Amino acid sequence: MDFTPTEAQLDLARLTGEVCAKLVTADRLRELDTADERFDETLWHSLAETGVLAAALPEAVGGSDLGVLEQTAVLRELGKYVAAVPYLWSIALGAGALARFGDAAQQDRATQAGAGRIILTAALAEEHNWEPTKPITTAIETDNGWRLTGAKTTVPFANRADRILVPATVFGAVAVFLVDPSVVTVTAQQVVDRTPEYAVDLADTPAELVGTVERGAEILDWVLTRAWLGLSAAQLGTIERALELVAEYTREREQFGKAVGSFQAVAQRLADAYIDVQGLRLAVTQAAWLLSEDLPSAEAVHTAKFWAADAGHRVAHTVVHVHGGVGIDRDHIVHNYFTAAKHHEFALGGGTDHLRALGALLAAPA
């Protein structure tokens, strides 16, 4: 395995970081925290204008034909700035899936998403269903086309989406569809970091098939794998920057005439957090590399998402505890990193869910 970052990864990460550093200030984060919706439209348009959105998409839809390694680099940078943009959902998942599996009209939507003209999203979570590969939502084919019935939860940016990717069960098989949000009931939900997420109720809703029913399981696996990896990459950036913030604080904050970072208990907490960050970095890098090489990656991706949940939990709490009272102040920037880390921890399954999935893979007959 060669984990050396490619030149494209480094360049794209640098560009994303420069755009974010210019626009995502502490004041901007406070402004978004009090806004009706936590969506940074200015940042989103800037990422589109600089080519960040389209870069990792195939050339056929206006991209630079990069791939999962480069998308992971972008998500890591966005995580460092707790950026309020739907890159994972609209680009890595929505546009990526349509570019790979869609027909000409669907690929055109991928092109528009890469240019920042529309937003796509994916409805991958269902209440009381811990197996996203087996959706409860059902689909039937009628004389008037496909119809979906069911309910999806925590669908990011569903209120702004041009189309939603919706997995559904078709007579025991699985297929993936596109749904127009204007013809469904979309209800706002409150999540820990105030990401705009919505419940989507489908009732005999018209839908457009992506690919074929025969390839449905393959398409859903493609989407879920990249969703879990993308959340892990964003979590990596979030806790990397959170650790930097708390390290800076412990060098500057003094008690009893000494920097608090010199106290043994504090130093041990920070050392443990450093190990957690390094562990997640290795897990994400390995999973992304395997996926980019078209090698079996399921175990590595579940391992990365487990680390994102487990290590993310420990680091987030360390950062708050070491900061003391200001760590729970909603006006302090640490609050943003804590809530972002908690969101990434539980999104599309917490640590236990991914340990279960990993155990099933390891126990499966060779």
C-alpha positions in Angstrom: 0.0 0.0 0.0 1.2 3.5 -0.9 -0.5 6.1 1.2 1.6 9.0 -0.1 -0.9 11.8 -1.1 -1.1 12.4 -4.8 -0.3 15.9 -6.2 -4.0 16.3 -7.1 -5.0 15.5 -3.5 -2.5 18.1 -2.1 -3.5 20.8 -4.6 -7.3 20.2 -4.1 -6.9 20.2 -0.3 -4.8 23.3 -0.4 -7.3 25.1 -2.6 -10.3 24.0 -0.4 -8.4 25.2 2.7 -7.6 28.6 1.2 -11.2 29.2 0.3 -12.5 28.1 3.7 -9.8 30.1 5.6 -11.0 33.2 3.8 -14.7 32.8 4.3 -15.2 30.6 7.4 -14.2 32.8 10.3 -15.3 32.5 13.9 -17.7 35.4 13.4 -19.2 33.7 10.3 -19.7 30.5 12.3 -21.5 32.5 15.1 -23.7 34.1 12.4 -24.6 30.7 10.9 -25.4 29.4 14.4 -28.1 32.1 14.8 -29.4 31.9 11.2 -32.7 30.2 10.3 -30.7 27.6 8.3 -27.1 26.5 8.8 -26.1 26.7 5.1 -23.1 28.9 3.9 -24.3 29.9 0.5 -21.3 32.2 0.0 -18.8 29.4 0.6 -20.8 27.0 -1.6 -20.7 29.4 -4.6 -17.0 30.0 -4.0 -16.2 26.3 -4.0 -18.1 26.1 -7.3 -16.4 29.0 -8.8 -12.9 27.8 -7.9 -13.6 24.3 -9.4 -13.6 22.4 -6.1 -17.0 21.0 -6.6 -16.5 19.6 -10.0 -12.8 18.5 -9.6 -13.4 15.0 -8.4 -16.2 14.2 -10.8 -15.7 12.3 -14.1 -14.8 14.3 -17.2 -18.1 13.1 -18.8 -20.0 15.4 -16.4 -17.6 18.3 -16.5 -15.2 17.2 -13.9 -11.4 16.6 -13.8 -11.8 12.8 -13.5 -10.2 12.7 -10.1 -11.8 10.3 -7.5 -12.4 9.2 -4.0 -8.9 10.1 -2.7 -9.4 13.7 -3.8 -13.0 13.8 -2.5 -11.7 12.6 0.9 -9.1 15.3 0.9 -11.8 17.9 0.3 -14.1 16.5 3.0 -11.2 16.5 5.5 -10.6 20.2 4.8 -14.3 21.1 5.1 -14.3 19.2 8.4 -11.5 21.3 9.7 -13.6 24.4 9.2 -16.9 22.8 10.2 -18.1 24.1 6.8 -21.9 24.3 6.4 -22.1 23.0 2.8 -23.5 19.8 1.3 -20.3 18.6 -0.5 -20.7 15.0 0.6 -24.4 14.7 -0.2 -24.5 16.7 -3.4 -21.2 16.0 -5.0 -19.6 12.8 -3.7 -22.9 10.9 -3.5 -25.6 12.6 -5.6 -23.5 13.8 -8.6 -21.1 10.9 -8.3 -23.8 8.2 -8.4 -25.7 9.9 -11.3 -22.4 10.3 -13.3 -21.6 6.6 -12.8 -25.0 4.9 -13.1 -27.5 7.5 -14.5 -28.8 8.0 -18.0 -28.0 11.1 -20.1 -30.6 13.3 -18.4 -29.5 12.2 -14.9 -25.9 12.8 -15.9 -26.8 16.3 -16.9 -28.1 16.9 -13.3 -24.6 15.7 -12.1 -23.0 18.3 -14.4 -25.3 21.0 -12.9 -24.5 19.9 -9.4 -20.7 20.1 -10.1 -21.2 23.6 -11.4 -23.1 24.6 -8.2 -26.3 25.4 -10.0 -28.3 22.7 -8.2 -28.0 20.7 -5.0 -28.5 16.9 -4.8 -28.9 14.8 -1.7 -29.4 11.2 -0.5 -32.0 9.7 1.8 -30.2 6.8 3.4 -31.6 6.7 6.9 -35.0 5.3 8.1 -36.4 5.2 11.6 -36.2 1.8 13.4 -34.1 0.4 10.6 -30.4 -0.2 11.4 -29.8 -2.0 8.1 -29.5 0.7 5.4 -28.8 -2.0 2.8 -32.3 -3.3 3.3 -34.6 -0.2 3.0 -38.1 -0.4 4.4 -39.4 2.1 1.8 -41.0 0.2 -1.1 -41.3 0.8 -4.8 -43.8 -0.5 -7.4 -43.9 0.0 -11.1 -47.2 1.2 -12.5 -48.5 2.2 -15.9 -47.5 5.8 -15.0 -44.0 4.9 -13.9 -42.4 4.1 -10.5 -44.1 5.0 -7.2 -42.5 5.0 -3.8 -44.1 4.6 -0.3 -42.2 5.0 3.0 -40.4 7.5 5.2 -36.8 8.7 5.3 -35.2 10.6 8.2 -32.4 13.1 8.5 -32.1 13.8 4.8 -29.5 16.7 4.5 -30.5 19.8 2.6 -33.8 18.2 1.4 -35.4 21.6 1.4 -32.8 22.9 -1.2 -32.4 19.8 -3.2 -33.3 19.6 -6.9 -33.5 15.8 -6.5 -33.1 13.2 -3.7 -31.5 9.8 -4.2 -33.9 7.3 -2.5 -33.2 3.6 -2.0 -36.2 1.3 -1.9 -37.2 -2.4 -1.9 -38.7 -3.8 -5.1 -40.2 -7.3 -4.5 -37.3 -8.4 -2.3 -34.6 -6.6 -4.4 -33.2 -3.1 -3.9 -33.2 -0.2 -6.3 -32.3 3.4 -6.2 -34.5 6.2 -7.4 -34.6 10.0 -7.9 -37.4 11.9 -6.3 -38.5 15.5 -6.7 -38.7 17.1 -3.2 -41.5 19.4 -4.4 -43.9 16.4 -4.6 -43.2 15.0 -1.1 -43.8 16.1 2.4 -40.5 17.6 3.8 -40.4 18.3 7.6 -37.5 20.0 9.3 -35.7 18.0 12.0 -33.4 19.3 14.8 -30.0 17.7 14.9 -27.1 18.3 17.2 -25.0 20.6 15.0 -28.0 22.3 13.3 -27.2 20.8 9.9 -30.4 21.3 7.9 -31.9 17.8 7.9 -35.4 16.8 7.1 -37.9 13.9 7.4 -39.2 13.0 3.9 -42.6 11.2 3.7 -43.3 9.3 0.5 -46.9 8.3 -0.3 -47.4 6.9 -3.8 -44.7 9.3 -4.9 -43.6 9.4 -8.5 -39.9 8.4 -8.9 -37.3 8.0 -11.6 -35.2 4.8 -11.6 -31.4 5.2 -11.5 -29.7 2.5 -13.5 -31.6 -0.8 -13.4 -33.3 -2.8 -10.7 -30.7 -5.5 -11.3 -27.9 -3.1 -10.4 -29.8 -1.6 -7.5 -27.8 -3.4 -4.8 -24.5 -2.4 -6.4 -25.6 1.2 -6.7 -26.8 1.4 -3.1 -23.5 -0.3 -1.9 -21.6 2.3 -3.9 -23.5 5.2 -2.3 -23.4 3.9 1.3 -19.7 3.0 1.1 -18.8 6.6 0.1 -21.2 8.1 2.6 -19.6 6.2 5.5 -16.1 7.1 4.2 -17.1 10.7 3.6 -18.4 11.1 7.1 -15.2 9.6 8.5 -13.1 12.0 6.5 -15.1 15.0 7.6 -14.8 13.7 11.2 -11.0 13.4 10.8 -10.7 17.1 9.8 -13.0 18.1 12.6 -11.1 16.4 15.4 -7.7 17.3 13.9 -8.6 21.0 14.2 -10.3 20.5 17.5 -7.1 19.0 18.9 -5.1 22.0 17.5 -7.5 24.4 19.3 -7.2 22.6 22.7 -3.4 22.3 22.4 -3.2 26.1 21.7 -5.4 26.7 24.7 -3.4 24.6 27.1 -0.2 26.5 26.1 -1.8 29.8 26.8 -4.1 29.2 29.8 -2.4 29.3 33.2 -3.3 28.0 36.6 -1.2 28.3 39.7 1.4 30.1 37.6 1.8 27.3 35.1 0.4 26.5 31.7 -2.4 23.9 32.2 -0.8 21.8 29.5 2.1 21.1 31.9 -0.3 19.3 34.3 0.1 15.5 34.0 -3.7 14.7 33.8 -4.2 17.3 31.0 -1.1 16.1 29.1 -2.4 12.5 29.3 -5.8 13.5 27.9 -4.1 15.3 25.0 -1.8 12.4 24.3 -4.7 10.0 24.2 -6.5 12.4 21.8 -3.5 12.6 19.6 -3.4 8.8 19.4 -7.1 8.8 18.5 -6.6 11.3 15.7 -3.7 9.3 14.3 -5.7 6.1 14.4 -8.6 7.7 12.5 -6.2 9.2 10.0 -4.8 5.8 9.2 -8.2 4.2 9.0 -9.6 6.8 6.6 -6.4 6.7 4.5 -6.5 3.0 4.2 -10.2 2.8 3.3 -9.9 5.6 0.7 -6.9 4.0 -0.9 -8.5 0.6 -1.1 -11.7 2.1 -2.6 -9.6 4.1 -5.1 -7.8 1.0 -6.2 -11.1 -1.0 -6.6 -10.0 -3.4 -4.0 -12.3 -5.0 -1.4 -12.9 -2.1 1.0 -16.0 -2.9 3.1 -14.1 -4.0 6.2 -11.8 -0.9 6.0 -14.7 1.5 5.5 -16.6 0.1 8.5 -13.4 0.3 10.5 -13.0 3.9 9.6 -16.6 4.8 10.5 -16.1 3.0 13.9 -13.0 5.0 14.6 -14.8 8.2 13.5 -17.5 7.4 16.1 -15.4 6.1 18.9 -12.3 8.3 18.6 -14.5 11.3 17.7 -16.5 10.9 20.9 -13.4 10.8 23.1 -11.6 13.7 21.4 -14.7 15.9 21.3 -15.2 15.4 25.1 -11.6 16.0 25.8 -11.6 19.3 24.0 -14.7 20.5 26.0 -13.4 19.2 29.3 -10.0 20.8 29.0 -11.4 24.1 28.0 -13.6 24.1 31.1 -16.5 26.4 31.3 -15.9 28.1 28.0 -16.0 24.7 26.3 -19.8 24.6 26.7 -20.3 28.3 25.8 -22.3 28.4 22.5 -20.4 31.6 21.5 -17.0 29.8 21.7 -15.7 28.2 18.6 -15.0 24.9 20.5 -18.8 24.4 20.7 -19.0 24.1 16.9 -16.3 21.4 16.8 -18.0 19.5 19.6 -21.4 19.5 18.0 -20.0 18.6 14.5 -18.0 15.7 16.0 -21.2 14.4 17.7 -23.1 14.7 14.4 -20.4 12.7 12.5 -20.3 10.2 15.3 -23.9 9.1 14.9 -24.8 9.9 11.3 -25.6 6.7 9.3 -24.8 4.5 12.3 -22.7 4.9 15.5 -19.8 2.8 16.6 -21.9 -0.2 17.6 -23.6 -0.4 14.3 -20.4 -0.5 12.4 -18.8 -3.0 14.8 -21.8 -5.3 14.1 -21.3 -4.8 10.3 -17.6 -5.5 10.6 -18.2 -8.6 12.7 -20.7 -9.9 10.1 -18.1 -9.5 7.4 -15.4 -11.2 9.4 -17.7 -14.1 10.3 -19.0 -14.6 6.8 -17.8 -17.8 5.0 -14.7 -17.2 2.8 
